[in-house]
Amino acid sequence: MATHDDRSKASGSSGYSDDGFYSTSTSSGGAHHFDAGTQTFGRDTTAFTAPSAFDKDTNTFDTSGYTPVRDYDETPATSHFDDEDERKPFGWSGSADLGLLVLRLALGGAFVAHGLQKVFGLFGGPGIDGFTKVLQDAGYREARILAWVTGITELAGGGLLVLGLFTPLAAAGVLGVMANAIALKYRGGFFAPGGVELEAAFAAMAFAVLFAGPGRAAFDYNRSWFRHPLLSGFLCLLLAAGATAATLYVFR
């Protein structure tokens, strides 16, 4: 009685496989269908349908019954989604970048001037001694140290804002100074000269730069905190809040 193995050996090839195909030794890139005709298995005779003339996806006329199979190491077909990965590099924007540049220059320049007033007494400022007396009269302890810290923060923070360098830290420093100034000066009035209108405007400007970033016209361009302004702004905001709370509740 003939067996499956006997038929495999008699065929002179690799034999029938379990999935209905038999392999060819001359090609590694496809699979061949059964030939048309009949095949006898024991007492049963099974008819097979001839392969279609249009057997390929390319709609070319083919009567060989050979269906090519793409190798796995071939380059896959180009997808329309590939264009989404080709991101354009950062470039100059005449709207947001220009607006942020003007905002930084205005805010930073103002605080450079305030810092020069407090540290060196320029532009009619009180200097360290005069500013120390102001803080003592307001009830602060270690007033001279706080005077130096405030003056250097305004001077350095303003300069860094102008350059667009370490912008989140600079904006957070300016925001902390303005928060302390509002808490110290506020007496129920908002409008200048006796209110906190100017301080609130400076604080809002610093808050905007803190989360919007410096823009591309800055030394921070393409740094990690430039690419993630929300995260860096939130962390520096926490730092500014901690420094403000320490100044109000520890040194006053």
Secondary structure by P-SEA (a helix, b strand, c coil): cccaaaaaaaacccccccccbbbbccccccccccccbbbbcccbbbbbbccccccccccccccccbbbbbbccccccccccccccccccbbbbccaaaaaaaaaaaaaaaaaaaaaaaaccccccccaaaaaaaaaaacccaaaaaaaaaaaaaaaaaaaaaaccaaaaaaaaaaaaaaaaaaacccccccccccaaaaaaaaaaaaaaaccccccccccccccccccaaaaaaaaaaaaaaaaaaaacccc
